């Protein structure tokens, strides 16, 4: 977020230009990003720009796949849905626990999500769920992880349903909400460079109209960035003098 200190006029112009470029992109972004891949603190192949911000994820989550191979399709669906309903009904065992898919949070009135059919087996269906706990910077991630795994181990299955816990992941709601905070840091960096060069260069920032990008950098944190670049241009153009011989 921006501080309460006065912003220099040069920086105001930079921020204003960036907001004009980005405002059409930022409107109406209400998505939640789910990241299940392991984090890598250093990834040499990625071109990460010099200015980024780190944010704690909004949720810690456990990916769980429920599989059922009952031969009869209708009975298989009933057993899977009864298993899912039982999971949702027992969420009170863990404070603030939510059960969701990648699209929505489930409840006892809305739990019959679309099932996936195993392409290699005619008599196998499955569903992927996310067991989610709210996450704040002060939380003990290890303890929350243990809670999620312990809950998954206590799941009561129906019929031939089986539960397969997977990766511990994270999610963040609407990463685009951090766009202008990040642009403010980029503007500060540009202003600092102009000061270091003593006003001998103008800096043209490009790429601020792109969507936010992110990567997981710890068990509970995201690094957010805009894939911007910049060019250094001479502050004053030296006029070209054409000499001719008389």
trRosetta pair geometry for C-beta under 8 A, 3 or more apart (Angstrom, degrees):
i j d omega theta_ij theta_ji phi_ij phi_ji
1 181 5.5 -44 -68 -111 37 111
1 184 7.9 25 178 46 18 159
2 7 7.4 -33 -166 -65 128 126
2 181 7.5 -141 -37 -116 65 64
2 184 5.2 -138 -82 -136 90 157
7 11 5.0 -115 176 87 97 119
7 12 5.3 121 111 -65 115 86
7 15 7.3 -20 168 3 154 144
8 11 4.7 87 64 10 85 104
8 12 7.0 -145 98 -11 43 86
8 191 6.5 134 57 -149 131 143
9 12 5.4 -50 -148 30 36 116
9 13 6.7 38 154 -20 65 99
10 13 5.9 -55 -159 31 33 110
10 14 6.7 32 147 -18 65 104
10 191 6.0 134 100 -118 113 100
10 194 6.9 -123 151 83 152 161
11 14 5.4 -52 -151 35 40 114
11 15 6.2 36 153 -18 71 104
11 187 5.1 101 -159 154 87 113
11 188 6.8 30 -133 -85 133 50
11 190 7.8 145 -114 75 76 97
11 191 4.7 -21 -80 -68 100 143
12 15 5.9 -55 -145 39 31 107
12 16 6.0 32 156 -21 66 109
13 16 5.7 -54 -143 37 29 112
13 17 6.3 29 158 -18 64 106
14 17 6.0 -58 -151 36 27 108
14 18 6.4 25 153 -18 63 109
14 187 4.3 149 106 -133 124 101
14 190 5.7 172 -143 79 157 140
14 191 6.9 -135 10 -55 152 92
14 205 7.2 74 -156 9 102 137
15 18 5.7 -59 -150 38 31 111
15 19 6.3 32 154 -22 67 105
15 183 6.5 114 -133 131 74 107
15 184 6.3 24 -111 -100 120 65
15 187 4.9 -16 -66 -79 81 165
16 19 5.8 -53 -148 33 31 110
16 20 6.6 32 154 -19 63 103
17 20 5.8 -54 -154 33 33 113
17 21 6.6 31 151 -18 64 106
18 21 5.7 -56 -153 35 35 111
18 22 6.1 11 159 -6 69 116
18 183 4.6 164 136 -165 145 130
18 186 7.3 138 -109 80 159 125
18 187 6.7 -118 -2 -65 146 109
18 205 7.1 -17 -85 93 104 139
18 208 4.8 -84 -141 161 90 161
19 22 6.1 -69 -138 46 29 98
19 23 5.9 44 166 -49 69 101
19 180 6.9 31 -98 -114 95 108
19 183 7.2 143 -65 119 67 161
20 23 6.4 -35 -135 4 23 113
21 208 5.0 82 92 90 140 103
21 209 4.4 -103 165 -70 99 92
22 25 5.5 -69 -165 43 60 111
22 26 5.6 48 147 -25 92 113
22 179 6.1 176 164 163 145 134
22 180 7.8 176 89 -78 145 75
22 183 6.9 -124 -2 -70 157 147
22 208 5.7 -77 -57 145 107 91
22 209 5.9 -153 -86 -109 57 49
23 26 6.0 -61 -138 35 32 107
23 27 6.8 41 166 -35 65 99
24 27 6.5 -49 -156 13 30 112
24 209 8.0 13 54 -152 99 100
25 29 8.0 21 146 -46 64 127
25 176 7.7 -150 128 -139 87 131
25 209 6.2 146 -25 -173 137 63
25 210 7.5 128 -132 163 168 8
25 211 6.3 -149 -180 -81 128 64
26 29 6.2 -77 -166 4 45 124
26 176 5.3 168 -137 170 76 121
26 179 5.3 -119 -103 35 126 162
26 180 7.9 29 -112 -39 165 93
29 174 5.7 124 119 -143 90 91
29 176 3.9 41 89 34 156 149
29 177 7.8 -152 88 -44 112 66
30 174 5.9 -35 -132 -83 32 115
31 174 6.5 123 57 -90 49 59
32 58 7.8 -90 -142 57 107 137
32 171 5.6 34 165 171 105 119
32 172 7.0 -178 -157 89 70 35
32 173 4.8 -32 -106 -107 92 62
32 174 7.0 -37 -82 -31 55 55
33 171 6.2 173 87 -153 50 71
33 172 5.4 -5 55 56 99 83
33 175 5.7 1 1 -21 135 120
33 214 6.8 100 124 52 164 144
34 61 7.2 -44 -142 53 102 151
34 102 5.7 -109 14 -129 151 92
34 130 7.0 -97 -134 -98 140 157
34 169 6.3 47 180 137 83 141
34 170 7.9 173 -151 94 50 37
34 171 4.6 -23 -101 -98 63 107
35 57 7.9 -125 41 -106 112 134
35 169 5.6 179 92 -167 50 102
35 170 5.5 -9 61 63 99 79
35 171 6.9 165 16 -88 70 50
35 172 8.0 15 0 4 111 92
35 214 7.7 -107 -64 112 142 116
35 216 5.0 169 140 -54 145 121
35 222 7.3 137 10 -94 154 109
36 63 5.6 30 -125 -40 132 140
36 166 7.5 7 -165 122 130 121
36 167 4.7 103 -177 83 95 136
36 169 3.9 -54 -102 -86 58 135
37 167 7.7 -4 -87 172 17 164
37 169 7.9 59 15 -115 35 101
37 216 6.5 172 79 26 84 133
38 167 7.6 -119 -59 -146 72 126
38 216 7.6 -157 143 90 24 133
39 215 7.7 116 -138 150 79 83
39 216 4.0 -111 -95 123 91 97
39 217 5.6 125 -166 -142 124 5
39 218 5.7 -135 117 -53 171 7
39 219 6.7 -123 11 -67 135 37
39 221 8.0 61 -117 63 156 74
40 43 4.8 83 105 -63 128 100
40 215 7.7 -52 53 165 85 123
40 216 7.8 84 18 82 58 80
40 217 7.8 -52 74 -117 41 51
41 217 6.0 76 -116 -165 54 77
41 218 7.5 45 -90 -75 89 68
43 46 4.4 46 104 6 112 115
43 48 7.9 103 66 -31 95 118
43 215 7.2 -111 18 -179 143 160
46 215 7.0 -2 -141 -57 169 159
47 227 7.6 67 97 -139 101 100
48 52 6.4 -24 177 -51 110 138
48 215 7.8 -81 -93 17 119 136
48 223 7.5 1 -142 128 135 137
48 225 6.2 125 -157 16 81 172
49 52 6.7 141 72 -57 80 86
49 225 5.4 168 40 -179 101 128
49 226 6.9 -23 25 77 152 57
49 227 6.4 172 -35 -130 117 35
49 228 5.6 51 -112 52 159 72
49 229 7.5 -135 -110 -76 112 51
50 189 6.9 157 102 -168 115 155
51 182 7.3 135 131 -172 103 80
51 185 5.2 171 -177 123 122 105
51 186 4.9 165 83 -90 154 68
51 189 5.0 -127 -69 -19 134 155
51 225 7.3 145 96 -131 56 96
52 182 7.6 -18 -148 -136 34 112
52 223 5.1 21 159 -180 137 100
52 224 6.5 155 -168 74 84 43
52 225 4.2 -47 -110 -77 93 107
53 178 6.4 -145 76 171 139 131
53 181 6.6 15 -44 117 171 109
53 182 5.3 -123 0 -95 122 88
53 185 6.4 153 -61 6 106 158
53 223 7.4 161 83 -154 34 58
53 224 5.3 -20 65 59 85 97
53 225 7.6 160 21 -75 62 61
54 217 6.7 -81 -120 55 111 139
54 221 5.3 9 -175 180 106 125
54 222 7.0 164 -151 84 59 44
54 223 5.3 -32 -95 -98 76 68
54 224 7.5 163 -96 14 24 77
55 172 6.8 83 102 -126 122 142
55 178 6.4 -113 -46 -84 150 155
55 221 6.8 155 79 -153 32 77
55 222 5.5 -16 62 61 84 93
55 224 6.1 16 8 -8 113 121
56 135 6.3 -144 158 126 106 103
56 136 6.7 66 119 -166 151 29
56 137 4.6 -143 -43 -74 155 77
56 220 5.8 -2 -146 140 83 100
56 221 5.8 -53 -100 -99 48 74
57 60 6.7 113 88 -68 127 59
57 135 5.3 29 87 72 84 142
57 170 3.6 -110 -92 -178 171 119
57 171 6.1 101 -173 57 115 29
57 172 5.2 -108 -136 -66 67 85
57 220 5.6 -125 22 -173 103 62
57 221 6.8 -142 -22 -95 81 21
57 222 6.1 100 -74 -20 80 101
58 134 7.0 -51 166 -142 67 70
58 135 6.3 123 146 49 17 90
58 171 6.2 -54 60 98 93 73
58 172 5.2 122 1 -124 98 47
58 173 5.0 12 -1 -1 167 92
59 98 8.0 -61 -133 48 136 120
59 132 4.6 -12 -173 -163 134 107
59 133 6.6 143 -157 71 77 37
59 134 6.1 -56 -101 -106 71 36
59 135 5.6 146 -125 2 14 102
59 170 6.6 154 84 -160 59 55
59 171 4.6 -2 55 52 108 97
59 172 7.9 -160 24 -69 76 35
60 132 7.3 148 78 -152 43 57
60 133 5.2 -17 61 62 92 93
60 135 4.6 106 -23 -68 88 127
60 139 7.8 -139 -12 109 132 145
60 141 6.4 164 -95 -140 150 82
60 144 5.1 90 66 125 151 135
60 145 6.8 -92 162 -71 138 69
60 148 7.1 -129 121 -35 102 143
60 168 6.9 -9 -177 -175 94 98
60 169 7.8 155 -163 87 49 42
60 170 6.0 -31 -107 -103 52 74
60 220 6.5 -39 -84 -112 106 95
61 130 4.7 -1 -176 -177 133 104
61 131 6.2 152 -158 75 70 48
61 132 4.5 -20 -99 -98 100 72
61 133 7.4 176 -81 20 51 63
61 148 7.4 152 -160 -129 27 152
61 168 7.3 154 84 -160 43 53
61 169 5.0 -26 71 70 94 87
61 170 6.8 156 21 -98 87 21
61 171 6.0 33 -6 -9 132 107
62 130 7.1 149 70 -159 43 55
62 131 4.4 -9 54 55 99 106
62 145 7.7 122 -71 -144 108 63
62 148 4.0 158 -22 158 131 129
62 149 6.6 173 -110 -68 152 59
62 152 6.1 -110 124 -44 148 136
62 165 6.0 -27 170 -152 118 101
62 166 7.3 145 176 59 69 64
62 167 7.7 -177 -148 94 51 36
62 168 5.8 -28 -98 -103 70 64
62 169 7.5 157 -93 22 20 77
63 128 6.7 -17 -167 -168 92 103
63 129 7.8 149 -159 83 45 46
63 130 6.1 -26 -100 -103 55 73
63 165 7.5 117 83 -169 56 53
63 166 3.9 -42 89 68 103 118
63 167 5.1 25 26 50 122 73
63 168 7.9 -141 8 -75 80 19
63 169 6.0 58 -34 -4 101 120
64 128 7.3 149 81 -159 47 54
64 129 4.8 -22 68 67 100 93
64 130 7.3 167 21 -92 82 22
64 131 5.9 54 -11 -17 125 103
64 152 5.7 -162 -99 -124 130 122
64 155 8.0 128 -170 -41 149 159
64 163 6.2 -16 -172 -165 111 94
64 164 7.0 148 -162 76 59 49
64 165 5.4 -30 -105 -105 82 56
64 166 6.5 -164 -82 11 29 87
65 126 5.8 6 -179 -179 96 125
65 127 7.5 167 -153 83 56 38
65 128 5.3 -26 -101 -102 76 73
65 129 7.8 171 -87 22 27 70
65 163 7.7 147 80 -158 46 46
65 164 4.6 -20 64 64 93 105
65 166 6.3 64 -9 -35 97 119
66 80 6.3 135 121 -144 119 88
66 83 5.9 170 -169 112 146 138
66 84 6.9 -162 45 -69 163 84
66 126 6.2 162 84 -155 50 71
66 127 5.2 -8 56 56 100 85
66 128 8.0 -177 19 -85 71 26
66 129 6.7 32 -9 -1 108 112
66 157 7.7 173 -146 -118 107 105
66 161 5.7 -2 -179 -169 102 108
66 162 7.1 164 -155 79 56 42
66 163 5.6 -19 -102 -101 78 65
66 164 7.5 -178 -81 21 30 75
67 118 7.9 49 -143 -56 107 125
67 124 6.5 -4 -171 -170 99 103
67 125 7.6 165 -151 89 54 39
67 126 4.4 -21 -100 -99 68 104
67 161 7.1 148 79 -153 38 56
67 162 5.1 -20 62 59 89 94
67 164 6.6 27 -2 -5 110 118
68 76 5.1 155 118 -160 119 85
68 79 5.3 152 -143 94 150 117
68 80 4.8 -125 2 -67 143 95
68 83 7.7 180 -62 4 125 144
68 124 7.1 166 86 -148 43 57
68 125 5.6 -13 61 63 91 83
68 126 7.2 166 18 -85 66 53
68 159 6.7 45 -143 96 120 114
68 160 5.4 109 -153 90 77 84
68 161 4.5 -32 -83 -92 102 66
68 162 7.3 163 -80 13 50 69
69 76 7.5 -36 -171 -121 6 121
69 121 7.0 -36 -125 143 106 145
69 123 5.6 68 -169 117 72 91
69 124 4.5 -17 -102 -97 83 84
69 160 5.7 -91 54 134 66 133
70 75 5.1 -106 138 105 141 102
70 76 4.1 -172 65 -84 100 79
70 79 5.8 110 -7 17 145 147
70 123 7.1 -126 96 173 30 100
70 159 5.8 -19 -59 157 135 134
70 160 4.8 156 -57 35 83 127
71 75 7.9 24 66 59 57 121
71 76 7.6 -164 61 -51 16 115
71 123 4.8 -29 -120 -145 51 140
72 75 4.0 56 85 21 113 112
72 76 6.3 179 87 -18 54 86
73 76 5.6 -58 -148 34 27 114
73 77 6.5 27 156 -19 64 104
73 123 7.9 -117 -74 -128 67 65
73 125 7.9 91 -143 -34 70 132
74 77 5.8 -51 -150 34 33 111
74 78 6.5 33 152 -19 64 104
75 78 5.6 -52 -148 36 35 113
75 79 6.3 34 155 -19 67 105
75 159 7.2 162 158 -128 95 159
76 79 5.9 -56 -148 36 29 109
76 80 6.4 26 155 -16 64 108
76 123 7.2 -171 -70 -174 150 70
76 125 5.4 118 145 22 124 121
76 159 7.9 -154 -116 116 43 151
76 160 7.8 -44 -116 59 78 111
77 80 5.9 -58 -148 38 30 109
77 81 6.1 22 159 -13 67 111
77 115 6.6 -133 -116 -9 84 156
77 125 6.9 4 -80 67 64 166
78 81 6.0 -60 -143 42 27 105
78 82 6.0 27 159 -19 65 110
78 158 8.0 -96 126 123 72 135
78 159 7.9 91 93 -18 85 148
79 82 5.9 -54 -141 38 27 110
79 83 6.4 31 155 -22 61 106
79 158 4.7 -162 -154 107 71 97
79 159 3.4 -60 -127 36 136 139
79 160 6.4 39 147 38 163 67
79 161 5.3 -169 146 -38 103 104
80 83 5.7 -57 -153 34 30 112
80 84 6.5 27 152 -16 65 105
80 115 6.2 71 111 -106 160 132
80 125 6.1 -77 -46 100 154 115
80 126 7.8 -167 -125 -124 136 22
80 127 6.1 122 179 -4 123 120
80 158 7.9 -136 -51 65 15 106
80 161 5.9 147 -95 -97 55 119
81 84 5.6 -50 -145 37 36 111
81 85 6.1 38 154 -21 67 105
81 111 6.9 122 -160 113 82 98
81 112 5.4 7 -128 -108 125 83
82 85 5.6 -50 -142 38 32 113
82 86 6.3 36 154 -22 63 104
82 158 4.2 -4 95 17 117 170
82 159 7.7 94 59 0 126 105
83 86 5.8 -55 -151 34 29 112
83 87 6.6 32 151 -21 63 103
83 155 7.5 53 -173 166 95 111
83 156 7.7 -153 -133 100 72 58
83 157 5.2 3 -119 -140 121 60
83 158 4.7 -140 -61 21 80 94
83 159 7.9 -96 -47 37 111 87
83 161 4.4 -121 -58 127 156 174
83 163 7.9 -166 177 -66 131 98
84 87 5.6 -53 -152 32 34 113
84 88 6.5 31 152 -16 66 105
84 99 7.8 161 -167 150 80 144
84 106 7.1 -91 169 -180 108 163
84 111 5.1 167 125 166 112 111
84 112 7.8 144 78 -90 141 40
84 113 7.4 -149 -163 21 164 98
84 127 6.5 -19 -74 81 129 154
84 129 7.1 169 -125 -70 97 137
85 88 5.8 -54 -149 37 33 110
85 89 6.2 34 153 -22 65 109
85 108 6.8 72 -151 -130 88 70
85 111 5.2 133 -87 96 69 156
86 89 5.6 -55 -145 35 31 114
86 90 6.5 16 161 -10 65 110
86 155 7.5 112 106 -165 108 76
86 156 5.4 -93 153 72 145 99
86 158 6.8 148 -7 -35 139 109
87 90 6.3 -71 -151 41 27 100
87 91 7.4 53 150 -55 61 84
87 99 5.7 119 126 -106 108 158
87 129 7.1 44 114 159 159 175
87 155 5.7 -3 -97 -132 98 108
88 91 6.1 -24 -163 -21 38 114
88 99 5.1 -117 -95 48 74 142
88 106 5.2 -102 -97 118 129 112
88 107 6.3 150 -176 -144 133 22
88 108 5.9 174 118 -71 126 63
88 111 5.3 -111 -13 -101 155 137
89 108 6.3 69 -82 -90 80 111
90 93 5.3 2 167 -8 84 118
90 154 7.7 -136 142 113 148 112
90 155 7.9 173 60 -115 142 58
90 156 7.7 114 -26 15 153 103
91 94 6.6 -70 -170 50 56 85
91 97 4.6 -152 -164 92 91 105
91 98 6.9 47 -156 -102 147 24
91 99 6.0 -127 -78 -18 128 102
93 97 7.6 -15 67 27 68 146
93 151 6.6 151 90 -117 119 101
93 154 7.5 -101 120 92 166 150
94 97 3.9 62 88 -32 107 135
94 133 7.4 -77 145 -91 122 114
94 147 5.5 125 -139 173 127 113
94 148 7.9 109 -170 -83 167 46
94 151 5.3 -51 -29 -77 142 136
96 133 6.0 83 102 -145 103 73
96 134 5.3 -68 162 14 138 105
97 131 6.6 -19 -164 -172 106 88
97 132 7.1 136 -160 73 54 50
97 133 5.9 -32 -100 -85 63 82
97 147 7.8 -141 -79 142 117 116
97 148 7.9 158 -122 -100 112 72
97 151 6.7 152 -130 -105 158 170
98 105 5.3 -49 -176 -138 124 114
98 106 8.0 140 176 42 78 68
98 131 7.8 153 81 -161 48 42
98 132 4.5 -25 66 65 96 104
98 133 7.7 169 21 -77 78 34
99 105 7.3 108 77 -161 46 67
99 106 4.8 -44 99 51 95 112
99 129 5.8 -17 -168 -173 94 124
99 130 7.4 148 -159 76 46 52
99 131 6.2 -19 -103 -104 70 61
99 132 7.5 175 -85 18 20 85
100 103 7.9 -163 173 61 95 42
100 104 6.2 -153 -152 107 92 33
100 105 4.5 -50 -94 -102 105 52
100 106 6.0 -178 -100 -4 39 80
100 129 7.1 133 71 -163 33 73
100 130 4.9 -28 70 63 84 102
100 132 5.8 7 15 -5 114 130
101 104 6.0 20 47 46 94 65
101 106 7.1 83 -15 -46 81 104
101 113 5.3 143 -46 -138 143 159
101 127 7.8 -77 -98 179 111 97
101 128 6.8 93 -136 89 83 77
101 129 6.5 -69 -85 -115 60 52
101 130 6.8 124 -129 10 15 96
102 128 7.6 17 -22 100 98 116
102 130 7.0 100 -70 -19 55 131
104 110 7.4 -59 129 132 136 129
104 113 7.9 -178 57 -100 105 116
105 132 8.0 -86 -110 41 97 138
106 110 6.2 -146 -145 100 59 76
106 111 4.7 73 -170 -107 117 75
106 113 7.0 -77 -91 -38 118 117
106 129 7.7 -46 0 -132 140 109
107 110 5.5 43 50 43 81 84
107 111 6.8 -127 73 -55 28 91
108 111 6.6 -14 -124 -23 24 125
113 127 6.1 115 79 -148 111 128
114 127 8.0 154 93 -115 43 98
115 125 4.6 19 161 179 129 120
115 126 6.8 142 -168 66 84 27
115 127 5.4 -68 -116 -68 69 95
116 125 6.7 148 77 -163 46 67
116 126 5.1 -30 66 68 99 81
116 127 6.6 153 13 -88 86 43
116 128 7.3 28 -1 -11 134 91
117 124 7.4 117 -163 87 56 61
117 125 5.6 -36 -101 -105 58 77
118 121 4.3 9 98 47 128 92
118 124 3.9 1 17 88 136 112
118 125 7.0 -130 -8 -81 84 27
118 126 6.7 75 -56 -5 91 109
121 124 4.0 40 94 13 127 119
130 169 7.6 -64 -136 58 112 122
130 171 7.9 52 173 -31 153 138
131 148 5.1 145 106 -150 124 98
131 151 6.3 168 -163 88 150 129
131 152 6.3 -128 -12 -65 158 99
132 171 7.2 -34 -125 27 122 129
133 144 5.1 -158 86 -162 149 113
133 147 6.7 69 -62 87 155 128
133 148 6.4 -121 -12 -66 120 105
135 139 5.6 -119 -149 41 62 148
135 141 7.4 34 -139 -102 117 85
135 144 6.9 129 -99 141 90 176
135 170 7.2 -52 25 -135 162 97
135 220 6.0 -157 177 -153 142 113
136 139 5.1 114 54 -22 70 102
139 143 7.7 -130 172 60 82 105
139 144 5.9 28 159 -35 124 133
139 220 7.9 -174 73 -142 105 158
140 143 3.9 46 101 15 118 115
140 144 6.5 157 89 -14 64 84
141 144 5.7 -57 -147 40 34 110
141 145 6.2 39 154 -23 67 106
141 219 5.4 122 150 110 155 124
141 220 4.9 -126 -94 -48 138 131
142 145 5.7 -53 -148 34 30 114
142 146 6.5 31 153 -19 63 105
143 146 5.6 -53 -151 34 33 113
143 147 6.6 37 150 -22 64 102
144 147 5.5 -50 -151 31 35 115
144 148 6.6 35 152 -18 65 102
145 148 5.9 -55 -152 35 32 110
145 149 6.4 24 155 -11 67 108
145 168 5.6 -5 -127 -120 108 149
146 149 5.9 -58 -144 42 31 106
146 150 6.0 32 157 -21 66 110
147 150 5.8 -56 -143 38 27 110
147 151 6.3 27 157 -20 63 106
148 151 5.9 -56 -150 34 28 110
148 152 6.5 27 154 -18 63 106
148 168 7.2 124 79 -114 146 97
149 152 5.7 -53 -148 36 34 112
149 153 6.5 35 153 -22 65 105
149 165 6.4 81 -127 -169 75 165
150 153 5.7 -55 -152 33 33 112
150 154 6.7 24 153 -15 64 108
151 154 5.9 -65 -152 38 34 106
151 155 7.3 60 148 -52 63 83
152 155 5.9 -20 -161 -19 41 116
152 163 6.4 -174 -177 152 86 132
152 165 4.5 85 142 -80 157 121
153 165 7.8 -35 -58 -28 67 139
155 163 5.0 97 73 -57 141 165
157 161 4.1 -156 -167 85 109 101
157 162 6.5 14 -122 -88 164 27
157 163 6.2 -148 -70 -25 117 98
158 161 5.6 44 57 13 59 128
168 219 7.3 5 113 -160 125 97
170 216 6.6 141 41 -118 122 119
170 219 7.8 136 -47 157 124 45
170 220 6.1 146 -96 -135 139 43
170 221 8.0 -45 174 5 177 13
170 222 7.1 -157 107 -50 136 96
172 175 5.4 65 108 -73 123 89
172 214 7.6 -133 41 -165 142 171
172 222 5.8 -61 -31 -2 147 151
173 177 7.8 19 110 5 77 134
174 177 4.7 65 119 -22 108 107
175 178 6.1 -47 -177 25 60 109
175 212 5.1 -147 122 97 110 144
175 214 5.9 -98 -144 -41 161 140
175 222 7.4 -90 -113 122 123 156
175 224 6.0 -176 -170 -116 114 128
176 179 5.2 0 -171 -36 62 116
176 211 7.4 -64 -90 -153 107 78
176 212 5.5 -169 -92 4 60 127
178 181 5.1 -60 -164 46 66 118
178 182 5.7 67 139 -25 87 104
178 212 7.0 92 68 -120 93 155
178 224 5.5 60 92 106 143 165
179 182 6.0 -68 -158 38 26 108
179 183 6.3 23 153 -18 67 108
179 212 6.0 -118 -88 -60 86 117
179 226 7.6 75 -141 -66 77 120
180 183 5.3 -45 -139 37 40 114
180 184 6.4 51 155 -26 63 98
181 184 5.7 -51 -157 28 30 116
181 185 7.0 27 148 -15 61 101
182 185 5.7 -54 -155 34 37 109
182 186 6.5 38 148 -19 68 103
182 212 7.5 127 24 -116 159 108
182 224 6.3 -109 -77 114 139 107
182 225 7.1 172 -156 -123 140 36
182 226 6.1 139 128 -14 135 105
183 186 5.4 -51 -148 36 37 114
183 187 6.3 41 151 -22 67 102
183 208 6.4 74 -115 -150 109 123
183 226 7.4 37 -77 -6 75 150
184 187 5.6 -51 -148 34 31 113
184 188 6.5 35 151 -20 63 103
185 188 5.5 -49 -149 34 35 114
185 189 6.5 37 151 -20 64 103
186 189 5.6 -54 -152 35 34 113
186 190 6.4 33 151 -19 66 104
186 205 6.9 102 153 -141 122 150
186 208 7.4 -180 95 -99 162 115
186 226 7.2 -40 -56 47 149 123
186 228 6.6 49 -139 49 147 157
187 190 5.7 -52 -147 36 33 111
187 191 6.3 34 154 -19 65 106
188 191 5.7 -54 -147 37 30 112
188 192 6.4 32 154 -21 64 106
189 192 5.7 -54 -149 34 31 112
189 193 6.6 31 153 -18 64 104
190 193 5.8 -55 -151 35 32 111
190 194 6.5 34 152 -21 65 104
190 203 5.1 -168 -156 96 100 147
190 205 6.2 -63 -87 -57 145 124
190 230 7.0 180 -106 -112 106 161
191 194 5.7 -53 -151 33 33 113
191 195 6.6 34 151 -19 64 104
192 195 5.7 -54 -153 34 34 112
192 196 6.5 34 151 -20 66 105
193 196 5.6 -53 -147 35 35 112
193 197 6.3 23 158 -9 67 108
193 203 6.1 81 90 -68 126 151
194 197 6.0 -61 -146 44 29 103
194 199 6.5 44 173 -87 87 50
194 201 7.1 -134 -119 76 67 80
194 202 7.9 17 -114 -123 110 36
194 203 6.1 -111 -68 -4 96 119
195 198 7.5 34 177 -72 33 34
197 200 5.1 -116 155 45 95 89
197 201 4.8 -36 143 25 157 104
197 232 7.8 174 -97 -144 164 123
199 235 6.0 45 157 -86 69 163
200 234 7.5 -47 161 -143 71 62
200 235 5.6 -136 -174 -1 25 121
201 232 4.6 -19 -171 -168 143 95
201 233 6.3 129 -165 63 80 39
201 234 6.5 -63 -113 -107 63 26
201 235 5.9 -122 -95 -43 10 86
202 232 7.6 141 72 -161 43 48
202 233 4.6 -29 65 69 94 99
202 234 7.4 8 16 91 88 22
202 235 5.4 127 -33 -101 84 61
203 230 5.4 8 -178 175 95 131
203 231 7.4 160 -155 78 50 45
203 232 6.2 -23 -101 -102 69 60
203 233 7.5 -179 -81 21 21 81
204 230 6.1 159 80 -159 48 73
204 231 4.6 -8 57 54 106 95
204 233 5.9 51 -15 -12 111 121
205 208 6.1 43 132 -31 112 118
205 228 5.9 1 -175 179 94 130
205 229 7.8 162 -155 89 52 36
205 230 4.7 -30 -100 -98 57 102
206 228 6.4 154 82 -160 45 77
206 229 5.3 -18 64 66 98 81
206 230 6.6 162 15 -94 75 42
206 231 7.2 40 -9 -8 117 95
207 210 5.4 -21 -176 0 75 120
207 226 6.5 148 126 148 97 98
207 227 5.5 -103 175 101 136 66
207 228 3.8 176 78 -116 113 53
207 229 5.6 85 -6 14 135 70
208 226 6.0 37 -121 154 55 153
208 228 5.5 24 -64 -97 67 124
210 213 7.8 -5 128 -29 116 101
210 226 6.1 138 68 -163 97 87
210 227 5.6 -40 84 49 156 94
210 228 7.6 -168 31 -69 115 66
212 224 5.8 -11 -175 -167 118 103
212 225 7.4 137 -160 72 72 27
212 226 6.3 -62 -111 -82 56 73
213 224 7.4 149 81 -156 44 54
213 225 5.6 -31 69 72 91 77
213 226 7.0 131 18 -110 88 26
213 227 5.8 51 1 -37 139 97
214 222 4.9 -3 -171 -178 122 118
214 223 6.5 156 -154 79 66 49
214 224 4.9 -22 -98 -101 94 65
214 225 7.3 149 -89 21 45 68
215 222 7.1 150 75 -156 30 72
215 223 5.4 -12 60 55 81 98
216 221 7.3 126 -158 85 61 51
216 222 6.0 -50 -100 -102 52 66
216 223 7.9 152 -121 14 6 79
217 221 5.4 -48 66 97 89 102
217 222 6.9 109 13 -147 89 19
217 223 4.6 62 -24 -23 134 109
218 221 4.2 39 43 32 106 104
234 237 6.3 118 92 -84 120 50
234 238 7.7 -50 145 -12 157 84
